Amino acid sequence: MIQIIPAIDIIDGKCVRLEKGDYSSKKIYSEDPLEMALTFESWGIKHLHLVDLDGAKAKKIINIEVLNRIASKTNMIIDFGGGLRSEKDIRIAFDNGASMITGGSIAVHNPEMFLEWLAEFGPDKIILGADHKKEKISLNAWLEESETELFTFLDDYIKRGVNQVICTDIQRDGMLEGPSLDLYKRILDKWPDLHIIASGGVGNLHDVILLDQAGIPAVIIGKALYENRINKEEIMKLLS
């Protein structure tokens, strides 16, 4: 069964969602991210994708207190990203309750450091963030586009030991119009053992079922949960 991972994105300490990574489209869904995390945990969900959007934009961790509160008040397995630029940042994240961290921009700007993290902490704790637009890698909270091809980017890091990737189609993110199913199938065809975490576009339970049937190991869901496109009963039934 596919792993369900709710997304909690943080701006100014609040739980928000964006559309296509556009900060001007920000919509606040909760003043208290901990409340959202506790809700998801009560549904039987065990994993959480927590993103410091302020940190991603500022290129330094901003909302570490939110991570600490959620980690100390829940038993969720938290993947944390946003603003991680040094080993000190990673240790701060782990010391404040992160089980894993996701590195995206750093893997483009400073591959040597990302590979050092991978060697020191291991592939179970380091997730490669592959945020892309038209299969070109995007950086720094999606504010910067690169010429790096998605498949080249993945190939380089998988050869070096990465085995977990969050692949986010920015053009679909927050749009509720369905995930990039064909792309994920192409990725799995090339790397069948890769733990690929689908992200972006999920709009209903049927989208999740299609990903599951395609053999996608995990999916991050954001707006569809916050706007009740996928409800508590559906999640609990799926998990059972």
C-alpha positions in Angstrom: 0.0 0.0 0.0 1.2 3.5 -0.9 2.6 5.6 2.0 0.5 8.7 2.7 2.6 11.8 3.7 0.7 15.0 4.4 2.6 18.2 3.6 2.8 21.1 6.1 4.4 24.1 4.6 5.3 27.0 6.9 5.4 30.7 6.4 5.5 33.0 9.4 4.9 30.0 11.7 1.6 29.2 10.0 0.4 26.3 7.9 0.0 27.5 4.3 -0.3 26.2 0.7 0.9 27.8 -2.5 -0.1 27.3 -6.1 2.8 26.4 -8.5 5.2 27.7 -5.9 3.9 31.2 -6.2 4.3 33.0 -2.8 1.7 35.6 -3.8 -0.9 32.7 -4.0 -0.4 31.9 -0.3 -3.4 30.7 1.6 -3.3 30.1 5.3 -5.0 26.9 6.5 -4.1 26.9 10.1 -2.5 29.3 12.6 -1.0 26.3 14.4 0.8 23.6 12.4 1.0 21.4 15.5 -2.8 21.2 15.5 -2.7 20.0 11.8 0.0 17.4 12.6 -2.1 16.1 15.5 -5.1 15.8 13.3 -3.2 13.9 10.7 -1.7 11.6 13.4 -5.2 10.9 14.8 -6.2 9.6 11.3 -3.4 6.9 11.6 -0.9 8.7 9.4 2.7 8.1 10.5 4.8 10.3 8.2 4.9 14.1 7.7 6.6 16.3 5.1 7.4 19.6 6.9 8.8 22.5 4.8 10.2 25.8 6.1 9.2 28.0 3.1 10.6 31.1 4.9 13.9 29.2 5.3 14.0 28.1 1.7 13.6 31.6 0.5 16.1 33.1 3.0 18.6 30.2 2.5 18.7 29.6 6.3 16.5 27.8 8.7 13.7 30.1 10.1 10.9 27.9 11.5 12.9 25.4 13.6 10.5 26.0 16.6 7.7 24.5 14.5 9.7 21.4 13.9 10.6 21.1 17.5 6.9 21.5 18.7 5.6 18.9 16.2 8.4 16.4 16.9 8.0 16.7 20.7 4.2 16.5 20.7 3.6 13.7 18.1 5.2 10.4 17.2 5.3 11.2 13.5 8.3 10.5 11.3 9.2 13.9 10.1 11.0 14.7 6.8 12.2 18.4 7.1 13.3 20.7 4.3 13.9 24.3 3.6 16.9 26.5 4.3 19.4 23.7 4.8 22.8 24.9 3.6 25.4 23.3 6.0 26.1 20.4 8.2 25.3 22.6 11.2 21.8 23.2 9.7 21.3 19.4 9.4 22.4 18.8 12.9 20.0 21.5 14.1 17.2 19.8 12.2 18.0 16.4 13.6 18.5 17.7 17.1 15.0 19.3 16.9 13.3 16.1 15.9 13.6 15.6 12.2 13.9 11.9 11.2 15.1 12.8 7.7 16.0 15.9 5.8 15.4 16.8 2.1 18.0 18.6 0.2 17.2 20.1 -3.2 18.9 23.4 -4.0 22.0 22.4 -2.1 22.3 19.3 -4.4 22.6 21.6 -7.4 24.6 24.5 -5.9 26.9 22.4 -3.7 26.9 18.7 -4.7 30.1 18.0 -2.7 28.4 19.0 0.5 25.2 17.1 -0.3 27.4 14.0 -1.0 29.1 14.5 2.4 25.7 14.6 4.1 24.8 11.4 2.3 28.1 9.7 3.3 27.8 10.8 7.0 24.1 10.3 7.7 23.3 7.6 5.2 20.6 7.4 2.4 17.9 6.5 4.9 18.2 10.0 6.4 19.0 12.1 3.3 16.3 12.5 0.7 17.0 14.1 -2.7 14.6 16.9 -3.5 13.9 17.0 -7.3 11.6 19.9 -7.8 11.1 20.5 -11.5 9.3 22.5 -14.1 9.0 20.9 -17.5 11.6 18.4 -16.3 14.1 21.1 -15.5 15.3 21.4 -11.9 14.1 24.4 -9.9 15.8 25.9 -6.9 15.4 28.1 -3.8 11.7 27.7 -3.0 11.1 27.4 -6.8 12.1 31.0 -7.3 15.0 30.0 -9.6 15.0 27.8 -12.6 18.1 25.9 -13.8 19.0 24.1 -17.0 19.6 20.8 -15.2 17.6 18.0 -16.7 15.6 16.0 -14.2 16.7 12.6 -15.5 20.3 13.6 -15.6 20.0 15.0 -12.0 18.5 11.8 -10.7 21.0 9.6 -12.5 24.0 11.4 -11.1 22.8 11.1 -7.5 21.4 7.6 -7.7 24.8 6.4 -9.0 26.2 8.0 -5.8 23.9 6.2 -3.4 20.7 8.2 -3.2 17.7 5.9 -2.8 14.9 8.3 -1.8 13.7 11.1 -4.0 10.8 13.6 -3.6 9.8 14.5 -7.2 7.6 17.5 -7.3 6.0 18.8 -10.5 5.8 22.5 -9.7 3.3 23.2 -12.5 0.8 20.8 -10.9 1.5 21.7 -7.2 -1.5 23.1 -5.5 -3.7 22.8 -8.7 -5.6 19.6 -7.7 -5.5 18.4 -11.4 -3.8 15.1 -11.0 -0.2 14.0 -10.5 2.5 13.4 -13.1 1.7 9.7 -13.3 3.4 9.0 -16.6 6.6 10.7 -15.4 6.7 8.7 -12.3 6.2 5.5 -14.3 9.1 6.5 -16.5 11.3 7.1 -13.5 10.4 3.7 -12.0 11.0 2.0 -15.3 14.5 3.3 -15.3 15.2 2.9 -11.5 12.8 0.2 -10.2 14.3 0.1 -6.7 14.1 3.9 -6.2 11.9 5.0 -3.3 10.2 7.8 -5.2 7.8 10.1 -3.4 5.3 11.6 -5.7 4.4 15.2 -5.0 2.2 17.8 -6.7 -1.3 17.7 -8.2 -3.1 15.1 -6.2 -6.7 16.2 -6.1 -8.7 13.2 -4.9 -8.6 9.6 -3.7 -8.7 8.3 -7.2 -5.3 10.0 -7.9 -3.8 8.2 -4.9 -5.2 4.8 -6.0 -3.7 5.3 -9.5 -0.3 6.1 -8.0 -0.6 3.0 -5.8 -1.6 0.8 -8.8 1.4 2.1 -10.7 3.7 0.9 -7.9 4.7 4.4 -6.6 5.9 3.8 -3.0 4.8 7.1 -1.4 2.8 10.3 -2.1 2.9 13.7 -0.5 -0.6 15.3 -0.3 -1.3 18.9 0.6 -4.2 21.0 -0.7 -6.4 18.0 -1.3 -6.4 17.3 2.5 -6.8 20.9 3.5 -9.8 21.4 1.2 -11.4 18.1 2.1 -11.0 16.7 -1.4 -9.6 13.7 0.4 -11.3 13.3 3.8 -10.6 11.6 7.1 -12.8 8.6 6.3 -11.1 7.9 3.0 -7.6 8.1 4.5 -8.5 5.8 7.4 -10.1 3.3 5.0 -7.1 3.4 2.7 -4.7 2.9 5.6 -6.7 0.0 7.0 
